[in-house]
Amino acid sequence: MSQRKILLKESEIPRFWYNIIPDMPTPPEPPLNPQTKQPAGPDDLAPIFPMGLIEQEVSTQREIPIPEEILDIYALWRPTPLHRALNLEKHLGTPARIYYKNESVSPAGSHKPNTAVAQAYYNKKEGVRRLTTETGAGQWGSALAMAGALIGLEITVYMVKVSYGQKPYRRVLMETWGASVIPSPSDKTNAGRQILQQNPDSPGSLGIAISEAIEDAATHDDTKYSLGSVLNHVLLHQTIIGLEVKKQLEITGDYPDVVIGCVGGGSNFAGIAFPFARDKINGRDVRLLAVEPAACPTLTKGEYTYDFGDTGKLTPLLKMYTLGHDFVPPAIHAGGLRYHGDAPLLCRLYSDGIIEATAYHQREVFEAAVTFARTEGIIPAPETAHAVKAAIDEALKAKEEGKERVILFNLSGHGHFDMAAYESYLAGKLEDYAYPEEAIKQSLNKLKQEIGL
Ligand SMILES: Cc1ncc(COP(=O)(O)O)c(C=O)c1O
């Protein structure tokens, strides 16, 4: 029998996170204070983040030790299995060896708890009582709700309204872990009220929900804000994924030709890819492929410039590929990929040619997801299905070229709460959205006028 799962012992969980900053060919541009346009310092971030995380955000130390308390919680589901997709390989008739890292085995169903637990830990350590956050698909909100329950913090989640409607059981999941969930845009914040005034039927977006969550944290002394992606410290925490994979691939003797991940804000992709990016920067031949939705094509069609991380313009300015903070992406089912920007670290590496990117429409993505479900058994989250699609395309390319490639992708989450999306696909009702060229152009023009960078 061929080996399908490569497993590590609990004692083999990596003891540090990998910080890519000291290895980057070009240092990342600093966040800017939007008023002064000068680099934002710890003082700009302190009202909404604890010092422990701010230190990680700006750290240039390559390896950052993981506290014992966090390792202890990680051990509830880590190390996660690395699977060889033998059934999928056979179905495709490809000579490629396909591996996937299964982050769907976490209690919340995705990679997100890797950072949720770490963020809850550093906040608790500094006496914070409550955390606010946003969630798109509901995966991040669930992860933080779980972390709050395990570490002892109150959690308030602003959930993008379209997802709130599409995924009622994600809300119940969060509430079961003790969190409060508010559909966004809401009338609880100035940011939400403003959007509702302009468009009472707004489906919401991650950018809007972030504004609401930040405003809530900034206006309450005992409360801080927690972000599920984009920022350096979030990507840092996710590197445990790629560090584990490296140990697992050592067992098989394989090394990937291509590492694939879907990209919303960039955290699961960075998590699996950054430890390999380090090798690439040091001369190793490995491709790193980020996959995004054609309806929200940040890397492939965005502009590399400073922009706000949220619609309400409360965050510092971040240098990133962006579609403009005003851009509200079409209501695709991969809610976690509906973000106008991307992590600044990932964007810098993309701009430097270390990372490449591609985009797919949602129907072809669901077709790949169903193929995966019917061969490997796991039903992927719609976000994750973008990575599955790219892995299948790479495997078919290897077949065409008669090449024995090694393909690695991140199975960032399962889709058990996404049955409405699967139902729609199976009934032939799922629509592809045209590339929203005009809306993106308008949003970028407005950005240039507003920020002028
Ligand atoms: C399962 C899953 N994968 C991927 C993402 C995208 O986020 P990121 O790019 O930060 O990994 C999300 C976001 O909600 C998600 O839920």
Ligand as a Chemical Component Dictionary entry (heavy atoms), coordinates in Angstrom:
data_LIG
# 
_chem_comp.id                   LIG 
_chem_comp.type                 NON-POLYMER 
_chem_comp.pdbx_formal_charge   0 
_chem_comp.three_letter_code    LIG 
# 
loop_
_chem_comp_atom.comp_id 
_chem_comp_atom.atom_id 
_chem_comp_atom.alt_atom_id 
_chem_comp_atom.type_symbol 
_chem_comp_atom.charge 
_chem_comp_atom.model_Cartn_x 
_chem_comp_atom.model_Cartn_y 
_chem_comp_atom.model_Cartn_z 
_chem_comp_atom.pdbx_ordinal 
LIG C1 C1 C 0 -10.618 28.422 4.153 1  
LIG C2 C2 C 0 -10.025 29.746 3.801 2  
LIG N1 N1 N 0 -8.973  29.786 2.970 3  
LIG C3 C3 C 0 -8.419  30.948 2.610 4  
LIG C4 C4 C 0 -8.895  32.159 3.077 5  
LIG C5 C5 C 0 -8.262  33.417 2.603 6  
LIG O1 O1 O 0 -7.546  34.097 3.563 7  
LIG P1 P1 P 0 -5.983  34.175 3.552 8  
LIG O2 O2 O 0 -5.570  34.652 2.178 9  
LIG O3 O3 O 0 -5.624  35.119 4.608 10 
LIG O4 O4 O 0 -5.484  32.803 3.822 11 
LIG C6 C6 C 0 -9.976  32.175 3.960 12 
LIG C7 C7 C 0 -10.478 33.451 4.502 13 
LIG O5 O5 O 0 -11.478 33.554 5.120 14 
LIG C8 C8 C 0 -10.556 30.929 4.322 15 
LIG O6 O6 O 0 -11.599 30.896 5.149 16 
# 
loop_
_chem_comp_bond.comp_id 
_chem_comp_bond.atom_id_1 
_chem_comp_bond.atom_id_2 
_chem_comp_bond.value_order 
_chem_comp_bond.pdbx_ordinal 
LIG C1 C2 SING 1  
LIG C2 N1 SING 2  
LIG C2 C8 DOUB 3  
LIG N1 C3 DOUB 4  
LIG C3 C4 SING 5  
LIG C4 C5 SING 6  
LIG C4 C6 DOUB 7  
LIG C5 O1 SING 8  
LIG O1 P1 SING 9  
LIG P1 O2 DOUB 10 
LIG P1 O3 SING 11 
LIG P1 O4 SING 12 
LIG C6 C7 SING 13 
LIG C6 C8 SING 14 
LIG C7 O5 DOUB 15 
LIG C8 O6 SING 16 
# 
